[in-house]
Amino acid sequence: MGERGLIAVDTGATSTAVPSLGRWGLSAHADLVYRTLTVCHSPTCRQLARHLDVPVGRVAEALDELAAVGAVRRFCEGRDWRWSAVEVDKVLSLLHRRRRAPVVMEDRHRRHLATVAGLCLERIPAHAVRRMPTRASARARIAELATLERHEHLAINTEAQITAAAAAAAAPLDRSLLARGIRMRTIGLPPHDGGRPGDPPTGGEHREADNLPLKLMVFDRQAALFPADPTNFDAGAVEVSDPDAVAHLTQLFYRIWSMADDPRRQETPRVMLTIREQAIVALLSAGVSEEEAASRLGLSRRTVVYALRALMDRLGVENRFQLALVLGAARAVPIPIGDTTAPDTPEEP
């Protein structure tokens, strides 16, 4: 297969679910590339880059990272160097023997500044950027924004250990959000020495990931708040309400969320799909358009789009490629491609 060829996808289910490699200190790109290799047949680096829509340089770095821990194999076929994934069980055994290095403060500062620089704050209108000069003023503004929330509260916590004072300050706010039916999703660091960085609020959803880029809160996807200095929370915080900037940070949260681990389970459980979801996923994965899938199933295109979006929201992913990876890793119950009988339940109005 030449460089312009398509990547062949292995549709067979793997015997072991693929957990996030981030918990062992690997990058998000390395995790994504490894998951792709578990379902793609021996692609080249350039093919992987095109398939993932990621720059070739980043894919090459991810492959080097995976090779360093023994998670991938490289072999020559014709004039092309190709890559394949080492079996999941073997990779997990190798990673369990590695001691994860703690994140140093300089790295935390660098990642924070890189993320903030990506927002191009100097281009955001002055009225859409607000600075809280102290920790107390930042907490007061967080409480004010949380009071206005009606739908969703997102948070990334970069502290290795949540202090008692911080936990006490956050607890009433968390309870109030959950009592009002606000969806609360938090991401924190995994424990490094067997301890817990802090228990998530009961009723909220929580995941863990390494190398978090910045401490962050997003309020109803309308406003976002992050520390002015990641090494000194007493320096206050910055709030942005520019729609593009908030959308950028929301997407960042969900990219991390989709790759993070749920600490309540050892591996991703099987995802159970409804009859309608199974039929839609089977058709779309076979390359059928939304319009044709709707026609075959006796549904409207809007119903197909709505069902797909609801499934993506349920699994915490942002696009169809991430959805395919999650369904594959979670061993979602498949149905034959030819079985496209419409469900008995009536179509939504």
N, C-alpha and C positions, 0 to 999 in steps of 0.2 A: 504494500500500500504506500503510495507516494505521499509527500508532504501535503498535497492538496486533497487527499482522500478524507473521508469521514471516519470518525472513531467508531469502531464496532463496540456495541454495548452488550455485555453479558447479562441476560435477564434472569439467570438462575439465582435463587436465594442463597446467601451465604449462611454457613452453619453458625456463625457467631456474629452478634450485633457489633457494630463498630462504635465504640465510645469516643468521646471527644479526646483528641490527642493533646489538647491544650492543658489538660490537668497534669500532664507530665512536662509542661514547659515548652511545648512546640507552638509555633505560630499558627494563626488562623489560616494563613495560606497553605501551610504544610498540612494542616488537618483537612482542608478542602481538597487539596491535590490527592492525598492518600485515599479519601473517600471516593474520589472520582476513579482512581486506579483500581479500586475493588470492583467496579462495575464496567470499566472500559478495557478493551483488549489491547494491551501493549502499544500505547500511543507514543509518539515522539514528543519532545518538549514543546515544539511549535504547535502541534495538534492540540495538546493540552491547553495551551494558552488561548487558542482560538475557541476551543470548546467551552472554556470557563470565562472567556472574555476578560482575561487578566493579562497584563504585560508579560512578554516572554521572560524578561529579567527576573520578575517576581516568581514565576513558575520555576525558573532555574534555581533560584535561591531556595525555594521550598523543596525541590528535589534533592539539593545538596543537604538540606537540613534532615530530610527523611533518610537519605543514604547514611548520614553520620550516625543514626541510631539503629540502622539495620532494618528499616521499614520498607525499603524498595530495592529492586534489582534492576541493573542496567545491562542490556545485551545489544549486540550488533546484528542487524538484519539487513543484508544488502549493504547499502551505504548509509543507512540510518541507525542512529542510536535510539533504542526504544526502552520503555520503562514498564515495570509490572510491580504490583503490590505483593509484599511478603504476607503470608497468611496471618490473619488477625491474631490468632492465639499465640503465634511466635512473637509478633510485635509486642503484644501486651506483656509477655514473659520478659522480653528484653527491657521494656520500659520500667517494669516493676523493680528491676535491679538498679536502675539509675536513681541517683539522689537529685531531686530538683533543686537547683540553685535559687536562693531567694532573690527577689527583685531589688536591685540597689536603688537608692534614692535618685541618683543621676539619671537612670533609665526612666523612672517615673516622671521626672521633670521634663525629660526630652519628649516622651510620648504625649504628655499633656500639651506642651508647647506646639508640637507638630499638629495635634488635633485642632487646637485653637487657631493656629495659623491657616489651616484649611478652611476656616470659616470666613476669612478675609474680613475681619472686623472693621477695618478701615473703610470698607465699601458699604457697610450697613448704615442706614440713616441714624443720626445721633439719637433720635427719640426711641429707637428700637434697641438701644444698649444702655443698661443701667448698672451702676457700680455700687455695691454695698461695702463700706470701708472696714467693717468689723465683723467678727463672728456673730455677735449679738444681733446686729442689723440684718445679717444674712438669714439667721434663724427666724427673725420676725417676718422677713419677706417670704420665706418658705411657708410659714404658717398662713400668711395672707393669700398666697397663690393656691395653697391646698384647699383653703376654704371655698375658693371659686371653682374647684374642679368638679366635674360632673361625670366623667367617663373613665379616664385612665391616668395612672401615676406610674412613671418609669424612673428607676434609680439605679445608678452604678456606684458601688461603694468600694473604694480602693484601699481602705484601711485593713491591715493585717489583723488587727484586733480592735473591735468597737469598744470605746471606753464606757464606763458605767454612766458618766455624765451625758455622753452623746446618746446612749440607749434610752436613758430616762427622758431626755428632751424629745426624742423621736416617737416614743411609745404612744403618747396620747394622740398625736397626729395620725399615726398609722391606724390606730383603733377607730378614729373618727372617719377616715377614708373608707375603711372596710365596712363600717356600720352603714355608710351611705351607699354601699353597693359599687364603689369605685374599684375597677380592676387595678390591682397593684402587682407590678412585676419588678423584682430586684435582682441584680447580679452582683456577686461578691467574689472575693478570692477564696480558693479552697484552703482548708487548714494545712499548715506546713509541718506542725509537730504534734499532730493528733488532737489539738484543741480546736475549738470552734471560734470563728471570727465574730459570731453573733447570730442568734437565732432569728430567722425571718418572722414577721408577724403572722400569727395564725390566720389562715384564710387568704394570705397572699401567695403569689407564685415566686419561687426563688430558684436561681441557678448559679453555678460557680464556673469561673474561668480564670486562667492565668493571664498575666501581662495586660491588665485592663488599662486603657489609654488615659482615662481621666475620671475623676469623681463627677457625677452628673445627675441632675434631676430634670425630667421633662413633664410638664403639667398640661394634660389634655392636648398635647401636640400644638399648644399655643404659645408656650414660653418655656425656656430652658435656663438652667442655672448651674454654674460650675465655679470652683474656687479660683480666685484671682492668682493664688500661688499654691501649687499642689504640695509644697513642703511646709506651708504655714497657713493653716486654716484660720488663724486669727487675723490674717490679712483681708478677710472678707470674701466676697464673691462677685461674679459678673452675671447679669441676667440679659438674655437676648430674646426679643420677641419678633424679630424679622422672620417671615414665613419660610424663606429659603434656608436660613440658618437653622431654624428649628427642625425643618424637614431633614436636613443633613444630619443633625444629631440624633433624630428619631431613627433614621435609617442605620446609623452607626450602632445604636442600641440593639436594634433587631438583628443586625448582622452578627453581633457578639452573642445575642440570645439564642440564635438558631444553632450556634456551634457549642454552646455552653452545656455543662452537665447538670442534671437534676440530682442533688446529693441524696435524695430520698430513695433512689434506686441504683442498683449496681450497673445495670445496662438498660438500654432503651427497650421498653416493652413492645409487644406487637401492637400495631395501630389497627383498630377495628373500624372498617369503613362500612357505611350503609350500602344497601344494594345500589342506590342511585350513584353514590360516590364511586363505588367499584366500577360501575359501567362507564362513568364519565372519565375516570382516570385511565381505564383500559383503552378507551378510544383515543384520547388525547396522546397517550404514550405511544400509540401506534401511528401517530402522525396525522390523525384526522382533525380537521378544523373544528372550531367551536360550532359553526353553523351546521356542518354535516353531522357532528355528534348530536346536536339538538334534534336534527331531523330524524336520525335513526332511533333516538330514544323517545320521540314524540313529545319533546319539550320545546320551550322557547330558548333562544340563545341567551336571553337575560337570566333564565333559570340556571343554565349551565355555568355562566359566569359567576352568578351568586353562590352556587354550590361550591365552586372551586375556591372562591375567595373565603367562604366560611371555613373550608377545610384548612386553608393556609393560615387563617387567624387562629384556628384551634390548635395547630401545631407550632405556632409562633414563628412562621417563616414569611419572607417578603416577596419571593418570586417563585416561578415554577421550577427552576433548576434546584433551588434549595428544597422545594417540596419533594422533588424526585429523590434527592439524596436522603432526606429524612424518612420517606416511605421505604426506601431500600434498606437503610440502616436499621429501621425498626421492624423489618420483616412484615410489612403490611400484607394483609391477606389478599392474594392476587385472584383474578378471575381470568378465564380464557379470553383472548382478544375477540374471538368470534361470539362470545356470549354477551350480546348487547340488548337483551330484552328489556323493555321499559319496565320500571317498577310499578307495582300495583297502587302505590300511594298517589293521590291526585297531585297535579302540578300546582305550585303556588300561584296565586292570582297575580 
